[in-house]
């Protein structure tokens, strides 16, 4: 399901236009936080198909690399 433009804009504002990924396994060099500010997209935390809602609380801003890691290797 596509996230509405309004939710995307709210998520980007909340994130300060930076990746919100805080998975330590993705960012060992920066103590678990990604600060990338390019190639961003708003991503469902829990997929709608798995019961997640299309809400701001169920979205996070991710850079392409973090999103790819999640889809390739899972959430951790």
N, C-alpha and C positions, 0 to 999 in steps of 0.2 A: 504494500500500500504506500502511496505517495504521501509525504508529510506536507501539510499546507504551507503556503508561502508565509502566512502570518506566524505560524509556529517556528519555521526556519529563521525568520528575522528575530524573533524573541530569543531563540536559542543562541544565535550568533551574538546578540547584544549581551546576554548573560555571560557568555564565554569571553567577551572582550575580543571577538574575532581571532581567537586562538584555539588550538586543539585542546580539548578537555580530558584527554586520555591520561589516566593516573595509574596505569597498570605497571608495576615495577618491572615485570618481565620484559616490557617493551622499552624501558628507558633506564637502564642500569647506570648510565653515565650522568643522568640528571636527577637522581634520587626519586625516580618513579613518575616524573611529570614531563609531558611533552609541551613545548611552548611554540610549536610551529604555527605560523600565521598565513600559510598559503596552501592551496589545494585542499580547502576545507569543504566538508559536507555535513549535513545534519543526518544523524543515523539513529534508528530505533535502538534502545537498550534491550528491550524484550520485543522480539518481532511480533507484529500484529497477528501473524499466522499462529503464533504460540500463545496468544492471549494478551499481548501487550496492547496498550491504548495509543492512539494517535494524539498524544498530549505533550506539552512541554516537559513535564516531569519524566516522561519515558523517552526523551531524546537527549543525545549528546552530540557535541560538535567534535568531529574527528578529521584529522588530516588523512590524506590518501594512504600513507604508510601504516598508520595505526588501524584504519579500517581494514586494510588488506591483511594485517596480522590477525585481527579478530576473526575474519572470515576464513583465513587459511588455517589458523592454529587454535581457534576457540577464544573464549573470553579472557582467561588468565594472562 
